[in-house]
């Protein structure tokens, strides 16, 4: 009698994927498969071997632009906590689907594979320090306010396995009220409680400004929020009353904090964003004051309140696909309290369930009772998180990089070659002659300097690599000098914005120092 086999199928690459070409190249080079035949009788070692084959394909499926840039052909991952969580959850979904119809004989091997996957999930992020452990502030006197928000939300249809907590130096967050497993829905918000552009349609404000060329749905929602915040009879009064008076994002940085950032790309970006917001306000007012005085009151639509509303949306809003299929910018009561982590518990969200007409937040990794439950805001750099959310995550952020633009070899300034570096401690390459630096950057510089390729091992190849490393040093040594010495413990005595600016500057110093150290180590190696 022939032995029964199981077939696990991962979704194949399709040309709908914007990174299809590079993923296909890597997939072919590695001989990855998307269908795996499993005998129903496997030893523990064989289960682990099959799992390692499946996870390599799953990781490639989930790779994004940054991960694809930094990967070497000999690098099989893990590539980032976010990628690993997505990959492991993909395997779990496929295994759970098979378990629904599996024969009695096949159930054991599927359960064994599931257990290996869950074991891996529990360890994600622990080795890279990606889990940001905040300390609960037991002395907080805001418990009544937090409980009123949660009670109001539940009375309006919210289902939650999370409680509100205050954290030292970090404001509010959500903690698990019970032990939660992968797949458990930690939070569920009815579509009727989501604040979106739909609330404005038909209002006096909407009818007055809907046809203005400068008016977008996001701008209208911002203006509506400024007004709704102060309405005593608003359905969302408790939600607005419990919001912070200040959001402390990079958009509120003062002169001293901006001065501390001078010489960094973030300084230029913050100045541009602040100028953009000011220009946007000046386009709206005083025009709306004079044209619609009954709708837009000067005491409500001040610059400070406009900046508050903009920071609210930048730091608390989410993009949600509603049951009608439309993507909208939204504010989500309670869910907006979920903090970001490099290794989140909640990875997949953002689409209203058309059956229950609610937005669900299922877990992608376990969360123990009393532990803070984290969300992923996206694959964002620390500069983005500082600018729009007002914090820098702890641990190694795989999306922190410094961009590099090189002109084409023929001098055509319009045809630039874009590259990047990040802290070289994140390199997992086993290949020779990359010196923990990005493979694509090294190859580009070798070619630009008319270098020999990787197969050359003669002295000419060594001289070429010396020139490559010296070129990189000529870029980053001046950057390091411009940043100056570390400010060290002086951070703790600074204002919130200066402290954040100095923390970001230190992060830049760490990245650049690692690149310089790798180049110097490479040059020493080439002397041998």
C-alpha positions in Angstrom: 0.0 0.0 0.0 1.5 3.4 -1.1 2.3 5.8 1.7 0.1 8.8 1.9 1.7 12.2 1.1 0.7 15.7 2.2 1.2 18.7 -0.1 1.8 22.1 1.4 1.5 24.9 -1.2 2.8 28.4 -0.7 1.5 31.1 -3.1 3.8 31.3 -6.1 5.4 34.6 -7.3 3.3 36.6 -9.7 4.0 39.6 -11.8 1.5 41.6 -9.8 4.3 41.8 -7.2 6.2 45.0 -7.8 9.4 43.2 -6.8 8.7 40.2 -9.0 11.9 40.4 -11.1 14.3 40.4 -8.2 12.4 37.8 -6.2 12.2 35.5 -9.3 16.0 35.9 -9.8 16.7 35.0 -6.1 14.1 32.2 -6.2 15.7 30.6 -9.3 19.3 31.1 -8.0 18.3 29.3 -4.7 16.2 26.6 -6.4 13.3 27.4 -4.1 10.1 25.4 -4.3 6.5 26.5 -3.7 5.0 23.0 -3.3 6.3 20.6 -0.6 5.4 16.9 -0.4 5.4 15.5 3.1 5.2 11.8 4.0 2.8 11.3 6.8 5.5 9.7 8.8 8.5 11.9 9.6 11.0 12.0 12.4 11.6 15.2 14.5 14.8 16.0 12.5 13.0 15.5 9.2 10.2 17.8 10.3 12.8 20.5 11.1 14.5 20.0 7.7 11.2 20.4 5.9 10.3 23.5 7.9 13.7 25.1 7.0 12.9 24.5 3.3 9.4 26.0 3.6 10.5 29.0 5.6 13.1 30.0 3.1 10.4 30.3 0.4 8.0 32.1 2.8 10.7 34.6 3.6 11.3 35.5 0.0 7.6 35.9 -0.6 7.4 38.5 2.1 10.5 40.4 1.3 10.1 44.2 0.7 12.3 46.7 -1.1 14.7 47.3 1.7 15.2 43.6 2.5 15.8 42.9 -1.2 18.4 45.6 -1.5 20.4 44.3 1.5 20.1 40.6 0.8 23.1 38.6 -0.6 22.6 35.6 -2.8 24.0 33.5 0.1 21.8 35.0 2.7 18.7 32.9 3.5 17.5 34.9 6.5 15.9 35.8 8.8 15.8 39.2 7.2 13.8 41.2 9.8 11.4 40.4 12.7 8.5 41.7 10.5 9.5 39.5 7.6 9.9 36.5 9.9 6.5 37.0 11.5 4.8 37.2 8.2 6.5 34.1 6.9 5.7 32.0 10.0 2.1 33.1 10.0 1.9 32.1 6.3 3.1 28.6 7.2 0.6 28.4 10.1 -2.3 29.4 7.8 -1.4 26.7 5.3 -1.0 24.0 8.0 -4.2 25.0 9.7 -6.0 24.8 6.4 -4.7 21.3 5.8 -5.7 20.2 9.3 -9.3 20.9 8.6 -9.5 18.0 6.1 -6.5 15.9 7.1 -6.8 12.1 7.6 -6.1 10.7 11.1 -2.7 9.5 9.8 -1.7 12.9 8.6 -2.8 15.0 11.6 0.3 14.1 13.7 2.9 15.3 11.2 0.9 18.5 10.6 0.7 19.1 14.3 4.5 18.5 14.6 5.1 21.0 11.8 2.7 23.5 13.5 4.5 23.1 16.9 7.9 23.8 15.2 6.4 26.9 13.6 4.9 28.2 16.9 8.2 27.6 18.7 9.9 29.8 16.1 7.3 32.4 16.6 7.9 32.6 20.3 11.6 33.4 19.7 11.2 36.1 17.0 12.8 39.4 18.0 14.4 38.1 21.2 17.9 37.9 19.7 17.9 41.4 18.0 16.4 43.3 20.9 13.5 44.2 18.7 10.9 44.0 21.5 10.7 47.3 23.3 9.9 46.7 26.9 8.1 49.6 28.5 7.5 49.9 32.2 3.9 50.4 33.5 3.4 53.5 35.6 1.6 52.1 38.6 1.4 55.6 40.1 -0.7 57.1 37.2 -3.9 58.8 38.4 -5.6 58.6 35.0 -7.3 55.2 35.6 -10.8 56.7 35.8 -10.3 58.5 32.5 -9.0 55.4 30.8 -11.7 53.2 32.1 -14.4 55.7 30.9 -13.0 55.5 27.4 -13.0 51.7 27.4 -16.5 51.6 28.8 -17.8 54.0 26.2 -16.1 52.0 23.5 -17.6 48.7 24.7 -21.0 50.3 25.0 -20.7 51.3 21.3 -19.8 47.8 20.1 -16.1 47.5 20.7 -14.9 44.0 21.7 -11.6 44.0 23.5 -9.2 41.6 25.2 -7.0 44.5 26.0 -6.9 47.0 28.8 -5.5 50.6 28.8 -2.2 51.1 30.7 0.1 54.1 31.3 3.8 53.6 30.7 6.7 55.6 32.2 7.9 58.1 29.7 5.7 56.8 26.9 2.1 57.6 27.6 -0.7 55.1 27.0 -0.7 51.7 25.5 -2.8 48.5 25.6 -2.0 45.3 27.6 -3.5 41.9 27.3 -6.2 41.1 29.8 -5.7 37.3 29.3 -3.1 35.1 27.6 -3.6 35.5 23.9 -2.6 33.0 21.2 -1.7 33.4 17.5 -4.9 34.1 15.6 -6.9 35.4 18.6 -8.7 38.7 17.9 -7.3 41.1 20.5 -9.6 44.0 19.4 -12.6 44.4 17.3 -14.1 47.8 16.3 -17.5 48.2 14.6 -17.5 50.1 11.3 -20.0 52.5 12.9 -17.4 53.7 15.5 -14.7 54.4 12.9 -14.1 58.1 12.4 -13.8 58.7 8.6 -14.8 61.1 5.8 -18.2 59.4 5.8 -19.2 61.3 9.0 -18.8 64.7 7.2 -20.9 63.9 4.1 -24.1 65.8 4.3 -23.0 68.2 7.0 -23.1 72.0 6.7 -19.3 72.0 6.5 -19.2 69.4 3.7 -21.8 71.2 1.6 -19.9 74.5 2.0 -16.4 73.3 1.0 -16.7 70.1 -0.9 -16.2 71.8 -4.3 -13.1 73.8 -3.4 -10.1 72.7 -5.5 -7.8 72.8 -2.5 -10.0 70.5 -0.4 -9.2 66.8 -0.1 -11.1 64.3 2.0 -8.2 64.2 4.5 -8.2 68.0 4.8 -12.0 68.0 5.3 -11.7 65.3 8.0 -9.0 67.4 9.7 -11.2 70.5 9.7 -14.2 68.5 11.0 -12.1 67.1 13.8 -11.0 70.6 14.9 -14.7 71.4 15.3 -16.0 68.1 16.6 -13.4 68.1 19.4 -15.2 70.9 21.2 -18.9 69.9 20.6 -20.5 69.0 24.0 -23.0 66.7 22.3 -20.5 64.9 20.0 -20.9 61.1 19.8 -17.1 61.0 20.2 -16.8 63.5 23.1 -15.3 60.9 25.5 -12.8 59.9 22.8 -11.7 63.5 22.1 -11.7 64.4 25.8 -9.2 61.6 26.5 -6.8 62.6 23.8 -3.5 64.3 24.7 -3.3 68.1 24.5 0.1 67.6 22.8 1.5 64.8 20.7 5.2 65.6 20.9 6.1 64.6 17.4 9.0 66.0 15.3 6.5 68.4 13.7 6.5 70.3 17.1 10.3 70.5 17.5 11.5 73.8 18.7 14.5 75.8 17.6 17.0 74.1 19.9 16.0 70.6 18.8 16.2 71.6 15.1 19.6 73.1 15.7 20.8 69.8 17.2 19.7 68.1 14.0 21.5 70.4 11.7 23.7 68.6 9.2 21.3 65.5 9.1 18.8 64.6 6.4 16.1 64.7 9.1 16.7 68.4 9.6 15.9 69.2 6.0 12.8 66.9 6.1 11.4 68.4 9.2 11.8 71.9 7.9 10.0 70.9 4.7 7.1 69.2 6.6 6.7 72.2 8.9 6.7 74.6 6.0 4.2 72.5 4.1 1.8 72.5 7.1 2.1 76.3 7.5 1.4 76.8 3.8 -1.6 74.5 4.0 -3.0 76.5 6.9 -2.4 79.8 5.1 -4.2 78.5 2.0 -7.3 77.7 4.1 -7.3 80.7 6.4 -8.3 83.5 6.4 -10.2 82.5 3.2 -12.6 80.1 5.0 -13.1 82.7 7.8 -14.3 85.3 5.3 -16.2 83.1 2.9 -17.9 80.8 5.5 -18.0 82.8 8.8 -20.8 80.8 10.3 -19.0 77.5 9.8 -15.4 78.4 10.5 -15.0 80.3 13.8 -11.7 82.0 14.4 -11.4 80.9 18.0 -11.6 77.2 16.9 -9.5 77.2 13.7 -6.3 78.6 15.1 -2.8 77.6 13.9 -2.1 75.7 17.1 -5.3 73.7 16.9 -4.7 73.0 13.2 -1.2 71.7 14.1 -2.8 69.6 16.9 -5.3 68.0 14.5 -2.6 67.3 11.9 -0.4 65.6 14.5 -3.4 63.6 15.7 -3.9 62.2 12.2 -0.3 61.6 11.6 0.2 59.8 14.9 -3.1 58.1 15.4 -4.8 57.5 12.0 -4.8 54.3 10.0 -5.7 53.5 6.4 -8.7 51.2 6.4 -10.6 49.4 3.6 -14.3 49.6 4.4 -16.9 47.1 3.6 -17.7 49.1 0.5 -14.2 48.5 -0.8 -13.0 52.1 -0.4 -9.7 52.9 1.3 -10.1 55.7 3.8 -8.0 57.6 6.4 -9.5 56.9 9.8 -9.3 57.5 13.5 -10.0 54.4 15.5 -11.0 54.9 19.2 -9.0 52.5 21.5 -7.0 51.0 18.6 -5.1 54.3 18.3 -3.5 53.5 21.7 -1.7 50.5 20.3 2.0 51.3 20.3 4.5 50.4 17.5 7.1 47.7 17.8 9.8 46.3 15.5 8.5 42.9 16.6 4.7 43.5 16.8 2.0 41.2 18.0 -0.5 42.5 15.4 0.8 42.6 11.9 -2.2 42.2 9.6 -5.1 44.6 9.9 -6.8 47.4 7.9 -9.7 45.7 6.2 -13.3 45.7 7.6 -14.8 42.2 7.8 -17.7 42.4 5.4 -19.7 39.8 7.3 -19.4 41.3 10.8 -18.8 44.9 9.5 -16.1 45.3 12.0 -12.3 45.9 11.9 -10.4 43.1 13.6 -6.9 43.0 15.1 -5.7 39.3 15.1 -2.5 38.3 16.8 0.5 37.2 14.7 2.5 36.1 17.8 1.4 35.2 21.4 0.9 37.9 24.0 0.8 37.0 27.7 -1.6 38.5 30.2 -0.3 41.9 31.5 2.1 42.2 28.5 1.9 45.2 26.3 0.3 44.3 22.9 2.1 46.0 20.0 1.0 46.9 16.5 3.1 47.4 13.4 2.7 50.9 12.0 4.6 49.8 8.9 8.1 49.3 7.6 9.3 52.7 8.8 12.6 54.2 9.5 13.3 55.9 12.8 13.3 59.3 11.1 9.8 58.7 9.9 8.6 57.5 13.3 10.2 60.5 15.0 8.7 62.9 12.5 5.1 61.7 12.6 4.8 59.7 15.8 7.4 61.3 18.1 9.5 58.3 19.1 12.5 56.2 18.1 12.1 52.5 18.6 14.5 50.5 20.7 16.5 47.7 19.2 17.8 47.2 15.7 15.5 48.8 13.2 16.2 47.1 9.9 14.6 50.0 8.1 17.1 52.6 9.3 19.4 53.4 6.4 21.4 56.2 4.9 20.7 56.8 1.2 23.5 57.2 -1.3 23.1 58.6 -4.9 25.8 58.1 -7.5 25.8 59.6 -10.9 26.0 57.3 -13.9 29.4 56.3 -15.1 28.9 58.3 -18.3 28.3 61.5 -16.3 24.6 61.6 -17.0 23.3 63.3 -13.9 19.7 62.4 -14.7 20.6 58.7 -14.6 21.5 58.2 -10.9 22.2 54.9 -9.2 20.5 54.7 -5.8 22.1 52.8 -3.0 22.0 52.7 0.8 23.8 51.5 3.9 22.6 50.6 7.4 24.4 49.4 10.5 26.7 46.6 9.4 26.0 44.5 12.5 22.8 43.5 10.7 24.7 41.8 7.9 24.3 38.0 7.8 26.2 37.4 4.6 28.7 34.5 4.5 30.2 35.7 1.2 33.7 36.9 0.8 34.8 40.3 -0.2 31.7 42.3 0.9 33.1 43.3 4.3 29.7 43.3 5.9 28.7 46.1 3.5 25.8 45.9 1.0 26.6 43.5 -1.9 24.9 45.8 -4.4 26.9 48.8 -3.3 30.2 47.0 -3.5 29.4 45.7 -6.9 28.3 49.1 -8.2 31.5 50.7 -6.9 33.7 48.0 -8.4 32.0 48.5 -11.8 32.2 52.3 -11.5 35.9 52.1 -10.8 36.4 49.6 -13.7 36.9 46.9 -11.2 37.3 43.2 -11.5 34.3 41.1 -10.5 34.0 38.8 -7.5 35.6 35.8 -9.3 38.9 37.6 -9.5 41.2 36.8 -6.6 44.5 38.2 -8.0 46.3 41.2 -6.6 44.4 43.5 -9.0 41.2 42.4 -7.3 42.7 43.4 -3.9 43.7 46.8 -5.2 40.3 47.3 -6.6 38.6 46.5 -3.2 41.0 48.9 -1.4 39.9 51.6 -3.8 36.2 50.7 -3.2 36.6 50.8 0.6 38.6 54.1 0.5 35.8 55.6 -1.7 33.2 54.6 1.0 35.4 56.1 3.7 35.7 59.3 1.8 31.9 59.6 2.0 31.4 58.6 5.6 34.4 59.9 7.5 33.3 63.6 6.8 29.7 62.6 7.9 31.1 61.3 11.2 33.2 64.4 11.8 30.2 66.6 11.1 28.1 64.8 13.7 30.7 65.4 16.3 31.2 63.6 19.6 28.4 61.8 21.4 26.4 63.9 23.9 26.1 60.9 26.2 24.2 61.2 29.5 23.4 64.9 28.8 20.3 63.7 27.0 18.5 63.0 30.3 18.5 66.7 31.3 17.3 68.0 28.0 13.7 68.9 26.9 11.7 66.2 25.2 12.4 67.4 21.7 16.1 68.0 22.2 16.4 64.6 23.8 14.8 63.0 20.7 17.0 65.0 18.4 20.2 63.9 20.2 18.9 60.3 20.3 18.4 60.4 16.5 21.8 61.9 16.0 23.4 59.1 18.1 21.6 56.6 15.9 23.1 58.2 12.8 26.5 58.1 14.5 26.1 54.4 15.2 25.2 53.6 11.6 28.0 55.6 10.1 30.6 54.4 12.7 29.7 50.8 11.8 30.3 51.5 8.1 33.6 53.2 8.8 34.7 50.3 11.1 33.8 47.7 8.4 35.8 49.6 5.8 38.8 49.9 8.1 38.6 46.2 9.0 38.3 45.3 5.3 41.4 47.4 4.5 43.3 45.6 7.3 42.2 42.2 5.9 43.4 43.2 2.4 46.9 43.8 3.8 47.2 40.1 4.6 
